[in-house]
Amino acid sequence: MKIFKSTKHRYIILGIILILFLLAGCSLTIETQAGPPISEESFLKVHFIDVGQGDATLIQQINQDNTYNMLIDAGNNGDGEYLVEYLKDQGVETLDYIIGTHPHSDHIGGLDDVIKGFQVGAIIMPKVMANTRTFEEVMEAVSDKGLSITSPVPGTSYPLGEAEFTILAPNSDDYASLNDYSIANRLVFGSNSFIFTGDAEALSEEEILNNFNKRDLASDVFKLAHHGSSTSNTEDFLEAINPSYGIISCGQDNSYGHPHREIMAQLKARNILVFRTDLHGTIVINSDGKDISIETELDTGVNLGSQEVVISGLDKIAEMVTIKNNGEEDVDLGGWRLISVRGNQEFIFPKHILKAGSSVTVGGYDSRDKVDFIWELGGGVWSNSQSDPAELYDEKGNLISVFED
Ligand SMILES: [Zn+2]
């Protein structure tokens, strides 16, 4: 079964929801309120930029007449220069909006460089200060540019070209945690929608649920709160958003253990397809207002099943496949099947415990000295001239991971 029609590094995920429901043996309807009408040849690009343990999201609405740009957060202090370069590479000259979700340094760290580097329309930040040099630097950059800060008012909508975003939070003036001051917003483009909540915690999520209708929250894409922390992303909130895709921005082997395993388990149970900057690098979502496609910087398989096991590498020349367990529990691969899709060749694993965090390799005869398991077939398994994706199924036949080629 081929799920993604694709070129290298590109996952076209049309119809994936249907397939996931078929796999899950159930059906669901996603109710999403459509936004303002959009013209032909108009599209939206949402870049979840890999800044390690931090957040930086560039949203571009590109139509025939103009490109409109918005940045939500700017990573850590050391990310400023890189972000300015990244934005320039995308053709950004003006940022119509900047949202600094909350004054923690992993969100506003690079904001001073960005403010200095571009023309800025509106800058939206919550009414709270932080007694840090990072915060002071941002304030200095704002005043040097003669900008004023717009305070977020829940329910207020702003146009971004033919897209529109609505402020969802913060809904109170006073919180114990700086995270709960995070500006949350929902962006709608045609019939596609996205929710961004910064590091808002369970308390703010509850306030959002109290203040907004479910149908004003239902969205295709949810950028998980607080780098996938279990102090946010409550079951009720996930239920209301009911996303098809979850994006997690976090650093490799970060000291917080983000994303937390309870959250990953919930996402799996809900059949939410997860992309993570620590595994996939920068993630770009394209929307034409109807369909969504996803491109990732790193050649990492996407995980679809109930286990956090992915095909993490496919070296067709060396005839070698790497499978990694990103979860925190050991997985018995006994009876699992690895498929070379073009030739429909199959490798069936004998009993093998793949320990949490570790990898296993499967290779052709020529790579027998380098791999853990040999594909017992004469000749090569993988086509070197044509597309030949890899698929991994568990012992029950559930598709666990796809590696596009
Ligand atoms: Zn954070």
Boltz pocket constraint, residues with backbone or C-beta under 6 A from the ligand:
constraints:
  - pocket:
      binder: B
      contacts: [[A, 54], [A, 55], [A, 104], [A, 106], [A, 107], [A, 199], [A, 226], [A, 227]]
      max_distance: 6.0
